[in-house]
């Protein structure tokens, strides 16, 4: 630290150096005392006045320093130049390199400018911070005041300011300025604008894409306005694999599931969407579908074996059936490969899938059946296992006529589906030389009065209470037992091993509920297909599933000829002590479960069901 005495001595020394060139001899100012031997000039105080040096402001001093004359002698005659700086109120002397203040170690140099540098653009939500740097011209600052949107946010001795990441949460423009301060000056910078750019929305994509293994496929995305698409294989981070609205992935990918991600990038700000839109690409392996869809009536394959000469319970067995198409196996994930024929024989039935070539993606395999079913499979609907290109599948076949009594299908059922109910293929008395599944008047057969064991036309008759039921002396509804499978009654005209179906059994072919009438198209147990037009004397009827057909027969009443149209058949269920249930599908294409209401003069055909 420079003491006052040292400063005073320096002052006199500098004064003498300034005045020395002008003196021709030793001089005393302010008195008659001669100067000391070592002095050229001595100024004596009269205790009233002092010595006044040239008065310059810091700015004027700078002009002096910048002059050509000063620069020419900056390290020569300019040395020792002394002034009084009216800005910092100090006497200053030039030492050839800088001004030396008599007040302090260094002369305060005023700040003449301050500018802000650093990144001024950031994306909304960016976790990083922006650092602003203040650079001064002229003198150095000893402190800085930082302002955001005209509000003081920081006072520091550092020339940098870290903009908090919190401002990045909202898009917008913020104005920053800095005030640089030292002992002799202050300077405020021009405004600097920091832009927080909004993020674009994620692009629109097709979320799920089906492709074929080892082939090329193209992904598409639609970006927001002003943006481009950048593709990745990771949901976050990672390296971009492509840029553009479309991205074609060349072949080489094996079967499986792959994920791609599309990101929006603003072409002006470079900001990207906060999330990426995922595209799932599925390349399934060859995957055929079972022939039976569990819980539904849908069958992909259904081989029917009904050939025979008698309408007995073993019909369809022991008889050769030529090869015929029995449906298809639907599949996905085909890869265009060729495959050899597949053939499997079980219980005398041969299942064949001809050689062919898989489609690329979805396709179908034709299924064929043939053979002579074993007697142990009579009256059953069961599945035959077959291996197709490494996949275990099952082909559903049925032996003899019948239909399902429930919408539930067992998968797989190699021993027989319990929901299958075997029927005789023909009405009692029908011509058994014609096909039982093709509409023909010869399928109608004989007409019976309810409760009678023989075919007799009776205009009116009194029904036997025992009728076709179990012989018990019931007098109310369900007199013959309306359970799903009641026992055979003593007057039942069906041959051994067969009986007249109950109303519940007939109802189960359509639905298991107790609705008395409905449309066959709404059936849930089997698909009911109308053949021809149901009208009086027309050759028509309904096919139930694929192995049962009921002809349009109408009924007889007061005459020995049909007097109405419809699939019209008796049941074994009694509705009272004098009448039984019957059912029909009429000309209005609705199914009805009705009773005779005491009028048993109506004669109808009978279709027997297995006991």
Long-range contacts (C-beta under 8 A, 24 or more apart in sequence): 2-102, 2-104, 2-105, 7-102, 7-103, 10-93, 10-102, 11-91, 11-102, 14-80, 14-82, 14-93, 15-41, 15-43, 15-51, 15-82, 16-40, 16-41, 17-80, 18-80, 18-82, 52-84, 53-82, 53-83, 53-84, 53-91, 54-82, 54-83, 54-84, 55-83, 55-84, 55-86, 56-83, 56-84, 56-85, 56-86, 57-85, 57-86, 57-87, 58-85, 58-87, 58-88, 58-108, 58-109, 58-110, 58-184, 58-185, 59-87, 59-110, 61-85, 61-92, 61-99, 62-110, 87-184, 88-183, 88-184, 108-139, 108-182, 108-183, 108-184, 108-185, 109-138, 109-139, 109-140, 109-182, 109-184, 110-138, 110-139, 110-182, 110-184, 110-185, 111-136, 111-137, 111-138, 111-139, 111-140, 111-141, 111-180, 111-181, 111-182, 111-185, 111-186, 111-187, 112-137, 112-138, 112-139, 112-187, 113-137, 113-138, 113-187, 114-141, 114-178, 114-179, 114-180, 114-187, 114-188, 114-189, 115-189, 115-190, 116-176, 116-177, 116-178, 116-189, 116-190, 116-192, 120-192, 120-193, 120-194, 120-195, 121-194, 121-195, 121-197, 121-269, 122-168, 122-194, 122-195, 122-196, 122-197, 123-168, 123-196, 123-197, 123-199, 123-269, 123-270, 123-271, 123-272, 124-168, 124-169, 124-170, 124-171, 124-196, 124-197, 124-198, 124-199, 124-271, 125-168, 125-169, 125-199, 125-274, 126-165, 126-168, 127-165, 127-168, 128-165, 129-162, 129-163, 129-164, 129-165, 130-162, 130-163, 130-194, 131-160, 131-161, 131-162, 131-163, 132-160, 132-161, 132-163, 132-176, 132-178, 132-192, 132-194, 133-159, 133-160, 134-159, 134-160, 134-161, 134-178, 134-180, 134-189, 135-159, 136-180, 136-187, 138-185, 139-182, 139-184, 139-185, 140-182, 141-180, 141-181, 141-182, 142-181, 142-182, 142-183, 143-181, 144-178, 144-179, 144-180, 144-181, 145-178, 145-179, 145-181, 146-176, 146-177, 146-178, 147-176, 147-177, 147-178, 147-179, 148-174, 148-175, 148-176, 149-174, 149-175, 150-175, 163-194, 167-194, 167-196, 168-196, 170-196, 171-196, 171-197, 171-198, 171-199, 172-196, 197-266, 197-269, 197-271, 198-271, 199-271, 199-272, 199-273, 199-274, 200-224, 200-226, 200-227, 200-264, 200-265, 200-266, 200-271, 200-272, 200-273, 201-264, 201-273, 202-262, 202-263, 202-264, 202-273, 202-274, 202-275, 202-276, 202-277, 203-227, 203-229, 203-262, 203-263, 203-264, 203-273, 203-277, 204-277, 205-262, 205-277, 205-278, 205-279, 206-279, 207-277, 207-278, 207-279, 207-280, 208-279, 208-280, 208-282, 209-279, 209-280, 209-281, 209-282, 210-281, 210-282, 210-361, 211-253, 211-281, 211-282, 211-283, 212-283, 212-334, 212-335, 212-336, 212-360, 212-361, 213-253, 213-254, 213-255, 213-256, 213-283, 213-285, 213-333, 213-335, 214-251, 214-252, 214-253, 214-254, 214-335, 215-251, 215-360, 216-248, 216-249, 216-250, 216-251, 217-248, 217-249, 217-281, 218-246, 218-247, 218-248, 218-249, 219-246, 219-247, 219-248, 219-249, 219-260, 219-262, 219-279, 219-281, 220-245, 220-246, 221-245, 221-246, 221-247, 221-262, 221-277, 221-279, 223-264, 224-264, 226-266, 226-267, 226-268, 227-264, 227-265, 227-266, 227-267, 228-264, 228-265, 228-267, 229-262, 229-263, 229-264, 229-265, 230-262, 230-263, 230-264, 230-265, 230-272, 231-260, 231-261, 231-262, 231-263, 232-260, 232-261, 232-262, 232-263, 232-276, 233-259, 233-260, 233-261, 234-261, 235-259, 235-261, 235-276, 235-278, 236-276, 249-281, 253-283, 254-283, 255-283, 255-284, 255-285, 255-333, 255-335, 256-283, 256-285, 257-281, 257-282, 257-283, 258-283, 283-333, 284-332, 284-333, 285-333, 286-331, 286-332, 286-333, 286-334, 286-335, 286-358, 286-389, 286-390, 286-391, 287-331, 287-332, 287-333, 287-391, 288-329, 288-330, 288-331, 288-365, 288-388, 288-389, 288-391, 288-393, 289-329, 289-330, 289-331, 290-393, 290-394, 290-411, 290-412, 291-327, 291-329, 291-367, 291-383, 291-393, 291-394, 291-395, 291-396, 292-383, 292-394, 292-396, 292-409, 292-410, 292-411, 292-412, 292-413, 293-409, 294-408, 294-409, 294-411, 295-407, 295-408, 295-409, 296-407, 296-409, 297-404, 297-407, 297-409, 297-523, 297-524, 297-525, 297-526, 297-527, 299-327, 299-396, 299-409, 299-546, 300-327, 300-328, 300-329, 300-330, 301-326, 301-327, 301-328, 301-329, 301-367, 301-395, 301-396, 302-326, 302-327, 302-396, 302-397, 302-398, 302-545, 302-546, 302-547, 303-327, 303-349, 303-351, 303-367, 303-369, 303-395, 303-396, 303-397, 303-398, 304-397, 304-398, 304-437, 304-546, 304-547, 305-349, 305-369, 305-371, 305-373, 305-397, 305-398, 305-399, 305-400, 306-399, 306-400, 306-401, 306-425, 306-436, 306-437, 306-547, 309-432, 310-432, 311-424, 311-425, 311-426, 311-432, 312-495, 312-497, 313-378, 313-379, 313-400, 313-422, 313-497, 313-498, 313-610, 314-375, 314-378, 314-379, 314-400, 315-378, 315-399, 315-400, 315-401, 315-425, 316-373, 316-378, 316-399, 316-400, 317-348, 317-372, 317-373, 317-374, 317-375, 317-377, 317-378, 317-399, 317-400, 318-372, 318-373, 318-375, 319-372, 320-371, 320-372, 321-369, 321-370, 321-371, 321-372, 321-373, 322-370, 323-352, 323-368, 323-369, 323-370, 324-368, 324-369, 324-370, 325-366, 325-367, 325-368, 326-351, 326-367, 326-368, 326-369, 326-395, 326-397, 327-367, 328-364, 328-365, 328-366, 328-367, 329-353, 329-364, 329-365, 329-367, 329-388, 329-393, 330-362, 330-363, 330-364, 331-358, 331-362, 331-363, 331-364, 331-365, 332-361, 332-362, 333-361, 334-358, 334-359, 334-360, 334-361, 334-362, 334-363, 335-360, 336-360, 337-389, 339-389, 342-386, 342-387, 342-388, 344-384, 344-385, 344-386, 344-387, 345-371, 346-384, 346-385, 347-373, 347-374, 347-376, 347-377, 347-384, 348-372, 348-373, 348-374, 348-377, 349-373, 349-377, 349-384, 349-397, 351-384, 351-386, 351-395, 353-386, 353-388, 358-389, 367-395, 369-395, 369-397, 373-397, 373-399, 377-416, 379-420, 379-422, 379-610, 380-415, 380-416, 380-417, 380-420, 380-422, 381-413, 381-416, 381-417, 381-420, 382-413, 382-414, 382-415, 382-416, 382-417, 383-411, 383-412, 383-413, 383-414, 384-414, 385-412, 385-414, 398-546, 398-547, 400-425, 400-547, 401-425, 401-436, 401-547, 401-548, 402-545, 402-547, 402-548, 403-509, 403-525, 403-526, 403-544, 403-545, 403-547, 403-548, 404-509, 404-525, 404-526, 404-545, 405-484, 405-505, 405-508, 405-509, 405-512, 405-525, 406-508, 406-512, 406-525, 407-524, 407-525, 419-525, 421-505, 421-508, 421-509, 421-609, 421-610, 422-609, 422-610, 423-501, 423-548, 423-607, 423-608, 423-609, 423-610, 424-494, 424-498, 424-607, 424-608, 424-609, 426-607, 427-551, 427-553, 427-569, 427-605, 427-606, 427-607, 428-493, 428-494, 428-605, 428-606, 428-607, 428-608, 429-455, 429-605, 436-549, 437-543, 437-547, 437-548, 437-549, 438-549, 439-531, 439-532, 439-539, 439-540, 439-541, 439-549, 439-551, 439-552, 440-539, 440-551, 441-539, 441-551, 443-541, 443-549, 443-551, 444-551, 444-553, 444-605, 445-553, 445-605, 445-606, 446-605, 446-606, 447-553, 447-555, 447-556, 447-603, 447-604, 447-605, 448-493, 448-570, 448-603, 448-604, 448-605, 448-606, 449-600, 449-601, 449-602, 449-603, 450-570, 450-579, 450-580, 450-582, 450-596, 450-600, 450-602, 450-604, 451-491, 451-580, 451-600, 452-491, 452-493, 453-491, 453-492, 453-493, 454-493, 455-493, 457-556, 457-560, 457-603, 458-601, 458-603, 459-558, 459-601, 460-599, 460-600, 460-601, 461-600, 461-601, 462-578, 462-600, 463-578, 463-579, 463-580, 463-596, 463-600, 464-491, 465-574, 465-577, 465-578, 466-490, 466-491, 467-491, 467-572, 467-574, 467-580, 468-492, 468-493, 468-499, 468-500, 468-570, 468-572, 468-580, 469-572, 469-573, 469-574, 474-574, 474-577, 475-576, 475-577, 476-576, 476-577, 477-574, 477-575, 477-576, 478-573, 478-574, 479-574, 479-575, 479-576, 479-577, 480-572, 480-573, 480-574, 480-580, 481-573, 482-573, 484-508, 486-572, 486-573, 488-572, 488-611, 489-572, 492-572, 493-606, 494-606, 494-608, 495-608, 497-610, 497-611, 498-608, 498-609, 498-610, 498-611, 499-572, 499-608, 499-609, 499-611, 500-570, 500-571, 500-572, 500-606, 500-608, 500-609, 501-571, 501-572, 501-607, 501-608, 501-609, 502-571, 502-572, 502-573, 503-571, 503-572, 503-573, 503-581, 503-583, 503-593, 504-573, 505-571, 505-609, 506-569, 506-571, 506-583, 506-593, 507-583, 507-593, 509-544, 510-591, 516-592, 516-593, 516-594, 517-590, 517-591, 517-592, 517-593, 518-590, 518-591, 519-589, 519-590, 519-591, 520-585, 520-589, 520-590, 520-591, 521-589, 528-585, 530-589, 534-565, 534-566, 534-567, 534-585, 534-586, 534-587, 534-589, 535-565, 535-587, 536-562, 536-564, 536-565, 537-562, 537-565, 538-565, 541-567, 542-567, 542-585, 550-585, 550-607, 553-604, 553-605, 555-602, 555-603, 555-604, 556-602, 556-603, 556-604, 557-601, 557-602, 557-603, 558-601, 568-604, 568-605, 569-604, 569-605, 569-606, 569-607, 570-604, 570-605, 570-606
